[in-house]
Amino acid sequence: MAFQIEGKVALVTGGASGLGFSFAKELLKNGLKGITVADIDEKIGLKAVQELKSEFGEGRAIFVQTDVTNFEQFDDAFKKTIETYQNIDILINNAGIFDDFKWQKQLQINLNGTINGVLLGLEEYIPKYKSGEEGLIVNISSIFGIAGTSPCPIYSASKFAVHGLTLSWGHPFHYNRTKVRVVGVCPGITLTPLLLNLTDKILKPVYKENIQEAITTLEKQSPEVVASFVMKVIEKAPNGTMWVIEGGKEPYQYVIPDRFNLPKKIFLQ
């Protein structure tokens, strides 16, 4: 039976703009009871919540200023969600940046922030406060988290790590004890603020040609289209699975080959 979004409560990190805001709107369109927009930018966050209230009515959205790298602030976002709505069913770990030039900060947000979210959502809050039989965590990776990319190796590494922790926390062992599904989404090139000033965010000037080639040759998609497909992932994706959404097309599952059953093993000669 598909997971029902209607009547549930969600927390979306990086929810004030880009993909996060599109996730928030799409969830509310699908009957979500309430949402917490967790974002580090208070000005944009408050504006986003006001827009959600105007479209979907009062009492459906709150803003909590949240630096996902700060465990206490992230914990507070969960607490305020429960204080407001009495439960929490869905966490979307969406907050992330693309900036290989500031790679330490990038790893803190993209990886540590996601780990903080899963630790809080899976181990503390969702099992205790979910309104139905099952809760859900969606980790946002990237197509650069399933294939190496020369212009942004550290960003790619951070998204590979999100991929790995999704498969690990999506193991049946964790689901059986928590009844919280953990799934991942790997969006392709999406028209969000993440794409702004790309050449200023690479590690070395020599990478500039490669980043432009990577962006111009790949199909692009809108955040609204990605968000609509993510609703299908939320409703139907099995625990511990990864889903690619690129070029505005239907999600497809990405599966790493089982090393014990490789069709062909290549040995050094």
C-alpha positions as CSV (number, residue, x, y, z in Angstrom):
1,M,0.0,0.0,0.0
2,A,1.3,3.4,-1.0
3,F,2.4,5.9,1.7
4,Q,-0.3,8.6,2.1
5,I,1.0,12.2,2.2
6,E,-2.4,13.6,3.1
7,G,-2.7,14.4,6.8
8,K,1.0,14.0,7.4
9,V,3.6,16.5,8.8
10,A,7.0,17.2,7.1
11,L,10.2,19.0,7.8
12,V,12.2,20.2,4.8
13,T,15.7,21.6,5.2
14,G,16.8,24.2,2.7
15,G,13.1,24.7,2.3
16,A,13.1,28.5,1.6
17,S,14.1,28.4,-2.1
18,G,15.0,26.2,-5.0
19,L,14.1,22.5,-4.7
20,G,13.3,22.7,-1.1
21,F,10.5,25.3,-1.6
22,S,9.2,23.3,-4.5
23,F,9.0,20.2,-2.3
24,A,7.1,22.2,0.4
25,K,4.5,23.4,-2.1
26,E,4.1,20.0,-3.7
27,L,3.6,18.3,-0.4
28,L,0.9,20.8,0.6
29,K,-0.8,20.4,-2.7
30,N,-1.0,16.7,-1.9
31,G,-2.8,17.3,1.4
32,L,0.0,17.6,3.9
33,K,-1.3,18.8,7.2
34,G,1.7,21.0,8.0
35,I,5.3,21.7,7.1
36,T,8.3,23.2,8.7
37,V,10.5,25.2,6.4
38,A,14.0,24.9,8.0
39,D,16.5,27.2,6.4
40,I,19.5,29.3,7.5
41,D,18.2,32.4,5.7
42,E,15.6,34.0,7.9
43,K,14.5,36.7,5.4
44,I,13.9,34.3,2.5
45,G,12.4,31.7,4.9
46,L,9.8,34.0,6.4
47,K,8.9,35.2,2.8
48,A,8.5,31.5,1.7
49,V,6.2,30.7,4.6
50,Q,4.1,33.7,4.0
51,E,3.7,32.6,0.4
52,L,2.7,29.1,1.5
53,K,0.2,30.5,3.9
54,S,-1.3,32.7,1.2
55,E,-1.7,29.8,-1.1
56,F,-2.7,27.0,1.4
57,G,-4.1,28.8,4.4
58,E,-3.0,29.7,7.9
59,G,-1.6,27.0,10.2
60,R,-0.1,24.9,7.4
61,A,3.5,26.2,7.5
62,I,6.1,27.5,10.0
63,F,9.6,28.7,9.6
64,V,12.5,27.7,11.9
65,Q,15.9,29.2,11.2
66,T,18.2,26.3,11.0
67,D,21.9,25.7,10.3
68,V,21.9,22.0,9.6
69,T,25.5,21.7,10.6
70,N,24.5,22.8,14.1
71,F,23.0,19.7,15.8
72,E,21.2,21.7,18.5
73,Q,19.5,24.0,15.9
74,F,18.4,21.0,13.9
75,D,17.1,19.4,17.0
76,D,15.1,22.6,17.8
77,A,13.5,22.5,14.3
78,F,12.1,19.0,15.2
79,K,11.0,20.2,18.6
80,K,9.1,23.2,17.2
81,T,7.5,21.0,14.5
82,I,6.1,18.7,17.2
83,E,5.1,21.6,19.4
84,T,3.1,23.1,16.4
85,Y,1.7,19.9,14.8
86,Q,2.0,17.2,17.5
87,N,3.8,14.8,15.1
88,I,6.4,14.4,12.4
89,D,6.2,11.9,9.6
90,I,8.5,13.1,6.8
91,L,12.0,14.6,6.8
92,I,13.5,15.8,3.5
93,N,17.2,16.3,3.9
94,N,17.5,18.8,1.1
95,A,19.9,21.6,2.4
96,G,23.1,21.6,0.3
97,I,25.5,23.9,-1.5
98,F,27.8,23.6,-4.6
99,D,31.1,25.2,-3.8
100,D,34.3,23.2,-4.2
101,F,36.3,26.4,-3.6
102,K,34.9,26.4,0.0
103,W,35.0,22.6,0.2
104,Q,35.2,22.3,4.0
105,K,31.9,24.3,4.3
106,Q,30.4,22.3,1.5
107,L,31.2,19.0,3.2
108,Q,29.8,20.3,6.5
109,I,26.5,21.2,4.9
110,N,26.1,18.4,2.3
111,L,27.3,15.5,4.4
112,N,27.3,16.4,8.1
113,G,24.0,18.2,7.8
114,T,22.4,15.2,6.2
115,I,23.9,12.9,8.9
116,N,22.5,15.2,11.6
117,G,19.1,15.0,10.0
118,V,19.1,11.2,9.9
119,L,20.4,10.9,13.4
120,L,17.6,13.1,14.7
121,G,14.8,11.9,12.4
122,L,15.5,8.1,12.5
123,E,16.9,7.7,16.0
124,E,14.9,10.3,18.0
125,Y,11.8,11.8,16.5
126,I,10.0,10.1,13.6
127,P,9.6,6.7,15.3
128,K,8.1,8.3,18.4
129,Y,5.9,11.0,16.7
130,K,4.8,9.6,13.3
131,S,1.1,9.6,12.9
132,G,0.8,6.4,11.0
133,E,2.5,3.0,10.8
134,E,5.5,4.3,8.7
135,G,7.7,7.4,8.6
136,L,10.0,8.5,5.9
137,I,13.4,10.2,5.3
138,V,14.3,11.4,1.8
139,N,18.0,12.3,1.3
140,I,18.7,14.5,-1.7
141,S,21.9,13.4,-3.5
142,S,22.7,14.2,-7.1
143,I,23.5,12.6,-10.5
144,F,27.0,13.6,-9.4
145,G,26.6,11.2,-6.5
146,I,26.4,8.2,-8.8
147,A,29.1,9.0,-11.3
148,G,32.4,10.8,-10.9
149,T,32.7,14.3,-12.4
150,S,36.0,16.0,-13.2
151,P,35.0,19.7,-12.6
152,C,33.6,19.3,-9.1
153,P,35.2,16.2,-7.4
154,I,34.5,17.3,-3.9
155,Y,30.9,18.1,-4.5
156,S,30.6,14.8,-6.2
157,A,32.3,13.1,-3.2
158,S,29.8,14.7,-0.8
159,K,26.9,13.4,-2.8
160,F,28.4,10.0,-3.1
161,A,28.5,10.0,0.7
162,V,24.8,10.9,0.9
163,H,24.2,8.0,-1.5
164,G,26.2,5.6,0.8
165,L,24.5,6.6,4.0
166,T,21.1,6.3,2.4
167,L,21.8,2.7,1.4
168,S,23.3,2.0,4.9
169,W,20.4,3.6,6.9
170,G,18.0,2.1,4.4
171,H,19.1,-1.4,5.4
172,P,16.2,-3.6,6.6
173,F,17.8,-3.8,10.1
174,H,17.0,-0.1,10.6
175,Y,13.6,-0.2,9.1
176,N,12.5,-3.2,11.2
177,R,13.4,-1.4,14.4
178,T,12.1,2.1,13.5
179,K,9.5,1.6,10.8
180,V,11.1,4.6,9.0
181,R,11.9,4.3,5.3
182,V,15.1,5.9,4.1
183,V,15.3,6.6,0.4
184,G,17.4,8.9,-1.8
185,V,16.8,11.1,-4.8
186,C,19.5,12.1,-7.4
187,P,18.3,15.1,-9.3
188,G,19.9,16.0,-12.6
189,I,20.8,19.5,-13.6
190,T,17.9,21.6,-12.1
191,L,17.3,25.3,-12.6
192,T,17.9,26.5,-9.0
193,P,20.2,29.1,-7.4
194,L,22.7,26.3,-7.0
195,L,23.7,26.9,-10.6
196,L,24.6,30.6,-10.2
197,N,28.2,31.7,-10.6
198,L,29.4,28.2,-11.1
199,T,32.9,29.2,-12.3
200,D,33.5,31.0,-9.0
201,K,32.8,27.8,-7.1
202,I,35.3,25.4,-8.6
203,L,38.5,24.3,-7.0
204,K,40.9,25.4,-9.7
205,P,40.6,27.9,-12.7
206,V,41.7,25.1,-15.1
207,Y,38.4,23.3,-14.3
208,K,36.3,26.1,-15.9
209,E,36.0,24.5,-19.3
210,N,34.9,21.2,-17.9
211,I,32.2,22.7,-15.7
212,Q,30.6,24.6,-18.6
213,E,30.7,21.5,-20.8
214,A,29.0,19.4,-18.1
215,I,26.3,21.9,-17.5
216,T,25.6,22.7,-21.2
217,T,25.5,19.1,-22.4
218,L,23.1,17.7,-19.8
219,E,19.4,18.1,-20.0
220,K,17.9,20.6,-17.6
221,Q,14.7,20.5,-15.6
222,S,12.6,22.8,-13.4
223,P,12.4,22.3,-9.6
224,E,8.6,22.1,-9.9
225,V,8.9,19.0,-12.2
226,V,11.4,17.4,-9.8
227,A,9.2,18.0,-6.9
228,S,6.2,16.4,-8.5
229,F,8.2,13.3,-9.2
230,V,9.6,13.2,-5.7
231,M,6.0,12.8,-4.5
232,K,5.9,9.5,-6.3
233,V,9.1,8.5,-4.6
234,I,7.7,9.4,-1.3
235,E,4.6,7.3,-1.9
236,K,6.0,4.3,-3.5
237,A,9.8,3.9,-3.3
238,P,11.0,0.9,-1.3
239,N,13.2,1.4,1.7
240,G,16.9,1.8,0.9
241,T,16.5,2.7,-2.8
242,M,18.0,5.5,-4.9
243,W,16.1,7.3,-7.6
244,V,17.4,9.4,-10.5
245,I,15.3,12.3,-11.8
246,E,16.9,14.0,-14.8
247,G,15.8,15.9,-17.9
248,G,12.2,16.2,-16.5
249,K,11.6,12.5,-17.0
250,E,10.1,9.9,-14.8
251,P,12.2,8.7,-11.8
252,Y,14.2,5.5,-12.4
253,Q,16.0,3.4,-9.8
254,Y,19.8,3.4,-9.7
255,V,21.3,0.2,-8.4
256,I,25.0,-0.4,-7.6
257,P,26.0,-3.9,-8.9
258,D,26.4,-6.5,-6.2
259,R,30.1,-7.2,-6.0
260,F,29.4,-10.9,-5.3
261,N,27.4,-11.3,-8.5
262,L,29.3,-9.1,-11.0
263,P,28.6,-10.3,-14.6
264,K,32.3,-9.9,-15.3
265,K,35.2,-9.3,-12.9
266,I,38.2,-7.4,-14.3
267,F,41.6,-8.4,-12.8
268,L,44.9,-6.7,-13.1
269,Q,47.3,-8.5,-15.4
